[in-house]
């Protein structure tokens, strides 16, 4: 575990030389090349206190994000298939000792019904989520769930990419998971601080820090191309957590030539009967949260930064400006909650944590357009073998946008025709026209042809 060097991270946090505004500005200037930052440079930016420098940091994060990914925001929804869990995480409602939580594992038929709901909303990619349980979330069950989700087709609509968030697996089990045709494998370390980790995970399989930390190594060695890491901010000092998270990203990139496809930045939120969730030990303010998101964008410019519906809508809008590239929308965090389609006391007693943004997918889509962001439902890279090192090469060079922008426009037009409300269409149709006008040459011509094919009834049109 030498790549999470706590003494070195602490020394960076406490290094007064890194508080120099001139040095901090120089680092931000350097970051504009979108080549990333060192851990020391990232630490210096975490110490920014000057208001003008902070604004410069925020502007640069947006600049770098748009240099790599343009103004696109990828949309997805989580699909919880079980809240049964053998772990006892002190911040999670699913923890084993929460006897008041209503436990539920979906049947395959119920998974199909949940998927049908999401498809009818217009979703094209989901994150399958399962608690850790040897029987309730077995490889066989996850495989059956993935197959059922992919099999749902409704009037040209379907889920085209399934990312999976499960407990760490063995090398052999990762090979099995790969065979299911999943997209990104996602697993959060929660906290990289060794002592805090063991305190928050007192027993159960999750108590093993190293087994979780090296999950991504096993996944990549087993042939899973894309992996997603993350930390649950609020369990320890956010500066430590940010630098440790970046250390993990740098290590993966150095060892495999493939950094994390995504980095998630959830903050600790209230959860039913979770001892530490209602009063985070190291609560992260909105101000510091925005700062750490911007720094992650500059440090690892190629990665997709995911923002969940834990955060309220107003803050989500601000964070879009700082480097976020993927968001969940219309989310529910309990098994079976989509079919019920509205919140209830029973749902609260089954969910993993409380949400901050309760808007529907359609409302989020309209809001994105009004803010100048292109909602993307594209999943073309996954089906065109642009994953792993191939995706990284395109992302790190900034060339990924040449493919993704036209494909995003095409799939967004598909959403507008099939699912959008009249109010959203009135805003978004003009927005799409403006996005096409930004293109030039053969890219514009090809995009217009794709749009016409979509208008003529074709679906899943991409290049």
N, C-alpha and C positions, 0 to 999 in steps of 0.2 A: 504493500500500500504506500510505497515511497513517493508516489506522485501526488498524494495528498499530504504535503509537508506542512503540518500545523505550525511548527516553529518558524518556518520561513514565511508562511502567510501572516502570522502574527507580527513578525518583524517588519513586513511591508506596511501593515496597517498602522504601526507605531513609528514609522520612519518619518521624522519631521522634514527631511530633505524633500520628500514627495509632496509637501504642502505648498511648494513654490508655484505661484500663479503663472509665472513665465514658462516654467517647465510644463505645467498642465496645458497651457495654450499650444505649446510646441507639439505636444502629444496629440492634441485634437487636430492640429494642422496635418500631422503625419497620417492620421486615420482616414483622411479624405481619399487616400489612394485605395481604400477598401482592401488592404492586404492584411488587416488584423493588427492586434497589439500584443505585447508581452504581458506577463503577469505583473511585472513591476509598473509598467505604464498604466495598466488597468487600475492598480492600487492608487496611483497618483490621482487618477480621475475620480475615484471614490471619495477622495479628500477635498474635492472642490467645494468651496464655501462662497466664493465670489458670485454674485447674482448674474453679472454679465457673462462670466465664463460658463456658468450653468446654462444660460440661454444659448450660448455658442455650442456647447455640448449637444443640446437638444436639436438644434438646427442641423448640426453635422450628422447626427444619428439618422435623421430623416433623409438627408442627402445620400448617405451611404446605402440605406435600405432601398431607396428608389434607384440607385445606380445598379444594384443587383437585381431587385425584384420589381421595380417600377411601382406603380400605385395600386398593385393588386393586393387583395386580402382573401386568402383561402378560407372557405367556410366548411365546417363539419359539425357533427353532433355526436356526443357520447351515447353508447348503448350499454347499459348495465344489465348483465345477464344473471348475476347472483350477488347478494350481499352477505352470503355466508363466508366466514373467515375464521381461521385458526390463530391469527395474530392478535395482539393486544395493544395496538398503537394508541397512545394516550390522547391523540388529537383526532381520532377517527370514529365516526358513529358505528362503523362496521365491526369494531373491536369485539373480540370474543366475549369479554365480560359484560358487554352491554345487554343485559337480559331483557330490557324493555323494548329493544329494537325488534320490529316485525321482520322476520327473516323470510326471504323468498328467493327461490331459484326458478327461473323461467323454464317452461317446457319448450321443446323445439317449435311447437305450434304457436306458443306465446311470443317466441323470438320472431317468428314470421309476421305475426300481427304487429309487433313493435316496428319491424322493418317496413311493413306496408304503410304505416302511419308516416314514417320518416320520408319514404319515397314520395308519398302524396304531398308532403310539404315542399318537396323539391330538392332534398338532400341527395348528394352523390357520393359522399365519403363519410364514414363513421369511424369512431374509436370504440372498439369493443372492450368493455371493462369488466373484470371479474375479481372478486376477493380471493384470497389464497385459501384453498380448501382442497385436500387430496381427492375427494370424491365429487364435490359439487362443481369444481372448476378443473376437472381432469382434462388431459390432452384430447381424449376422445370426445368429450362434451364440447370443448372449444372448436374442434374440427367440424363436428356436426353443426354447430352454430354458424361458423363461417360459411359452410356450404349452403345452409338454408338462407342466409342473408344474401349471398350472391345469386341464389336462384329466384329471388323475387323480382319480377318484371311487371310493371303496370303502365300500359300505354306508352311504351318507349322510355319510361323512367326506371332507373335501377341504381343500386349501390355499386359503384365501380372501383372503390378502393376501401378496404377494411384494414385499419391500423389496430393494433392490439396492445392493451395495457394489462399485463398479468404479472404475477410474482416471478422472480428470477427462476430460470430453468437450467437444467443440466445441458451440456453440449448435445447429448443425444436427443433430448426433448426439443431443443431449438431446431434441430434438423427436421423433426416431425412438424413443428410449427411452420417452418419454411415451406414444407410440402403442401400446406393448406392454401397457398397463394395469397398470403397476407402482404400488406405494404410495410409500414414502419412498425418495429417492435419498440414499445415505450415502457420505461420503468424509471421511477424517480428514486434517488438515494434518500430523499426527504431531508435529511441533514447530513452534511459531510463531517461534522464535528464529532469525533469518536466518542467522547464521554456523553455528549447530549444524545447521540444516536442510541446508545445502550439504555439511557434513562427513559427515552421515549418509546423504546421497544423492549420492555422488560423480559418478555419470554416469547415463545413461538419461533418458527423458522426465521422470521424477520429479524430476530435478535442478532443474527450472524452478519456483521457489517461487511466483511470481505466477500462473502457469497453474493451479496447484493451489488457491491461496488464493481465486481468483475463480471457481472451479468452481460454487459455489452460486449466484452471481449469474447465470451463464449458464443454470443449470438452472431457476431461478425465471423468468427472462426467456423461456425456452423453454416455459413452461407447466407444469412439474412443481410441484405444489402444496406438497409437504412435503419438506424436506431435513434431513439429520442430519449434525452436525459432531462433531469429537472431537479429542483430543490423546493421544499415547502418553506417559504420565507416566513419567519416569525418564531422559529424554534431556537435559533441562536443569532448572534450578531450578523446583520445582513452583509456587512463588508466581508467577513470571513466566508460566509456562504457563497457570495458572488465569486470570490477568488478561488475557492475550492471547486466550484462548478466549472469555472473556466479551466482550472488545472485538469479536470476530467476531460473536458473537450480537447484541450491541447494534447493530452496523452493519447487519446484515441486517434487523433489526426497524425501524430508522430509514429505510432505503432502500425496503423493500418492504412494510412493515406486517406482515411475516411473519417472526418469529424462527425459530430452528431448532426443528423438530418434535421432534427428539431431540438430546441431547448424550451422547456416549459417553466413558467415563473409564477406558480400559484402562491397566494398568500394564505396564511392560516385564517380560516373562517369558522364561526360557530358551528358546532355539530352536536347532534342529539346525544346527551350523556357522555360526552368526551371531556375528560377532566381538564385538559389544558387549552381546549379550543376556544373557550369563551373569554379567556384572558391570556393572549399569547405571551410567552416568556420574554420575547424580544420583538414586540410589535413594530412593524415597518410602516412608517408614515407614507402618505401619498407622495410627498416630496422625495423621500429616499427611494421609493419604489420606482418613480419615473427616472431617477438618476441611474439606478442599477440596470433598468431595461435598456437605456441608451448606451451604457457602457458595454453590456453584452453584445449589442448590435455592432459596436465599433471593434470589439475584441475578436469576434467570430462573425464577420460580415456575411459569410456564405450560409449560415444556418437559418432555418425558419424559426422565428420566436413565436411561441403559442401563448395566447391570452384566453383564459376561460371565462365563463359567465359567473365566476366567483365575484368578479368586480362589477360595481354598478355602472350603468350605461354612461354616465357623465365622465367618469374616469377612463373608461374604455376609449372614449372618443379622444381624450388627451393622449393616451398611450399609442394610438394609431400613428400619431405624429412622431413617435420616438423609436420606431423600428419594428413594431409588431407586424408580422406577416401572415399569421394564421389565427383565426378566432372560432370559438364554438358559438352556436346560435340556436335559440329555441331549446335549450338543454333541459334535461331532467337527470337527476343523479340517484334514482332508485329503480329497481327492476320493475318493469311493467307500467311505468308512469306515463309513457307517451299515449298509450291507448286510452287512458282515463282523461288525458288532454287538459286537465286543470288540477291545480293544487288542492290538497285536502290535508286534514290532520293525519290521516293514515299515511299519506305520501311522506309527510314530514318525519313520521316515525319509521320510515324505511330508507330515507335518503342518506348519502354519505356526508354531505355538508350543505349549508345554506347557500343559496344563490343570491347574487347581487343584481343580475340583469335577467329579468323575467320576460323580455320581449320575444315575440315570435320571430321565426326566420324572415318572414316577409317584412316585418318592421325593421329588422337589422339591415336587410338588403337596401331598403329605401334610404335609411340613415347613412349607410356607407356611400351611396351615390351622391347624396346631398353634401357630404363632406369631401367629395372628390376622389373616392376610392372605388376601384373596380372589383366587385365581388366575383370571386373565381370558384367555379365548381369543377375545374379541370382536373382530370386524373391521367392525362395522356402520358406523362413521363413514366409512370409505373408500367403501363401497357406497351411502351415503346422501348423498354430496356434502358431508359435513362435513369438509372438508380445507382446507388453506391458510388464507386469512383467515377463513373461516367457522369452522374449528376454533379458530383463535387467539382469536376473539371469545368463544367459549364457554369456552375454557380460562382466559383472562385474567379473565373475570368470575366464574369459579368455578362456572359453570352446567353444565359438561361432565359432572359427576358425576350430574346428574339423569337423563341418558340412559345413561351408561356403567355405572352400578351395576346397574340392572335387566338390561341386556344381558349384563353380565359374569356375573351369576347364572344367566341362561338358558343361556349357552354352557358355563359350568362344569358345570351339571347334565347337559348333553349329554355332556361328557367323562366324568363319573362313571358314567353309564349305559353308555356304549359302550366305555370303555377302562380305567377305574380298577381297581386290584386290590381284593380284598375288604377288605384292611387299610386302604387309603386310603378306601374308601367308608365304612367304619365311623367314621372320623374326620370325613370331609367332609360326609356327609349331615346330621349334626347341625349342623355349621358353617353350611351353606346355610340351614337352618331359622332359625338365629339371625340370619343376614343379612337374611332376608325380614322377620323380626319388627322389625328396625330401621326398616323402611320404614313409610310411613303413607299414608292416603288413597287417591287413585286410582292413585298409583305402586305401592303395595302390591298393589292389586287387579289391575292390569295385569301385574305381575310374576308373580303367582300363576297367572294365565291362561296366560302364556307357559310357565311351568314345567309346567303340565298338558298343554299342546300337545307339549312335549318328551317327557313321559312317555308320551304317546299315539303317539309315533313320528315326529313332525315334527322336522326338523333345520334349523339355521340360522335360528332364531326370534329376531327382534329388533324394536325400534321406535326 
